[in-house]
Amino acid sequence: MEAPGETTIRCVGGIVFDDHGRLLLIRRRNDPGSGLWSLPGGRVEPGESDETAVIRELREETGLDVIPGTVIGTVTREPYEIHDYACAVTGGILTAGDDASEARWSDAADLSALEAGGELVDLLYVTLREWGALPKA
């Protein structure tokens, strides 16, 4: 039997709100979840800190520069262990790139519609609600 964590892939995500309380989402270009909306983020590279990975991943996927804050929550979606950080935007221009085919700001009504339409990655809406991290607008 393998020890816990031997096959776990450490990942990070960014929970980012704009000045209007809208949540930053990306549409995933690749699996897992290709074509579905999710938080921006990805794998932590060997030797990389979570903070560095969050900054890199959000820049690559959204074109935005961020400063990561505290961990809002952690989820395991086998084999991924995802640590989602509150982030503040410091610059850049919202542009989809890398693993994202689209990037946008989502208000509460939009996020609910995406959830109802089955367009969000599994359990994203429920998890954000449990963490108190749904859009305010």
C-alpha positions in Angstrom: 0.0 0.0 0.0 1.3 3.5 -0.9 1.8 6.1 1.8 -0.6 9.0 1.7 0.5 11.8 -0.6 2.8 9.7 -2.8 0.5 10.1 -5.8 -1.0 13.5 -4.8 -0.4 16.4 -7.2 -0.2 19.7 -5.3 -2.1 22.5 -7.0 -3.1 26.0 -6.2 -5.9 28.3 -7.2 -6.8 31.9 -6.9 -10.0 33.3 -5.5 -10.1 36.8 -6.9 -12.9 39.4 -6.7 -13.0 42.7 -8.6 -14.2 46.0 -7.2 -17.8 45.1 -8.0 -17.6 41.8 -6.0 -17.5 39.6 -9.1 -15.5 36.4 -9.1 -12.7 35.6 -11.6 -13.3 32.5 -13.6 -11.6 30.7 -16.5 -13.0 28.2 -19.0 -10.6 25.2 -18.9 -9.0 24.4 -22.3 -7.7 21.0 -21.2 -8.7 18.1 -19.0 -9.6 17.7 -16.3 -12.7 19.7 -16.8 -12.1 20.8 -20.4 -14.8 23.3 -21.5 -16.0 23.9 -17.9 -15.6 27.1 -15.9 -13.3 27.0 -12.9 -11.0 29.1 -10.7 -7.7 29.9 -12.3 -4.8 27.9 -11.1 -2.7 24.8 -11.6 0.1 22.6 -10.5 2.9 23.7 -8.2 6.2 23.0 -10.0 9.0 21.2 -8.2 10.9 23.6 -5.9 8.2 26.3 -6.3 6.3 27.8 -3.3 2.5 28.0 -3.4 2.8 31.8 -3.5 5.0 31.7 -6.6 2.8 29.1 -8.2 -0.4 31.2 -7.7 1.3 34.3 -9.1 2.6 32.4 -12.1 -0.6 30.4 -12.8 -2.9 33.5 -12.6 -0.6 35.5 -14.9 -0.5 32.6 -17.4 -4.2 31.9 -17.4 -5.7 35.4 -17.0 -3.0 38.0 -17.8 -3.5 39.5 -14.3 -0.8 40.2 -11.7 -1.9 39.2 -8.2 -0.7 39.1 -4.6 -1.8 35.9 -2.9 -3.1 36.2 0.6 -4.5 33.5 3.0 -5.7 30.0 2.1 -9.4 30.1 1.8 -9.7 26.3 1.6 -8.3 23.1 0.4 -10.0 20.4 -1.6 -8.9 17.0 -2.9 -10.1 16.0 -6.4 -8.1 12.8 -6.9 -5.2 12.9 -7.6 -5.1 16.7 -7.1 -4.8 18.5 -3.7 -5.8 22.1 -4.4 -5.1 25.0 -2.1 -7.2 28.0 -3.0 -5.8 31.4 -2.0 -7.5 34.8 -1.7 -5.8 37.1 -4.2 -5.7 40.8 -4.9 -5.2 42.1 -8.4 -2.3 44.5 -8.7 -2.1 44.9 -12.5 -2.4 43.3 -15.9 -5.2 43.0 -18.5 -7.8 40.2 -18.3 -6.9 37.9 -21.2 -7.3 34.2 -21.4 -4.1 32.2 -22.0 -2.3 28.9 -21.4 -4.8 26.4 -20.0 -7.8 28.9 -20.3 -9.8 29.3 -23.4 -11.8 32.2 -21.8 -11.6 34.4 -18.7 -14.3 36.6 -17.2 -15.7 38.2 -14.1 -18.8 36.4 -12.8 -21.5 38.0 -10.6 -23.8 36.0 -8.4 -26.5 35.6 -11.0 -24.1 34.5 -13.7 -22.4 32.0 -11.4 -25.8 30.5 -10.4 -26.7 30.2 -14.1 -23.4 28.4 -14.9 -24.1 26.0 -12.0 -27.7 25.4 -13.1 -26.4 24.8 -16.7 -23.8 22.3 -15.6 -21.0 24.5 -16.9 -18.9 24.7 -13.7 -16.3 22.1 -12.7 -17.7 19.5 -10.2 -18.5 20.9 -6.8 -17.1 24.4 -7.4 -20.3 26.2 -6.5 -20.9 24.1 -3.4 -17.3 24.5 -2.2 -17.3 28.2 -2.7 -20.6 28.5 -0.8 -19.2 26.5 2.1 -16.2 28.7 2.2 -18.2 31.9 2.1 -16.5 32.8 -1.2 -19.5 33.3 -3.6 -19.7 36.6 -5.6 -21.3 39.4 -3.6 -22.6 41.2 -6.7 
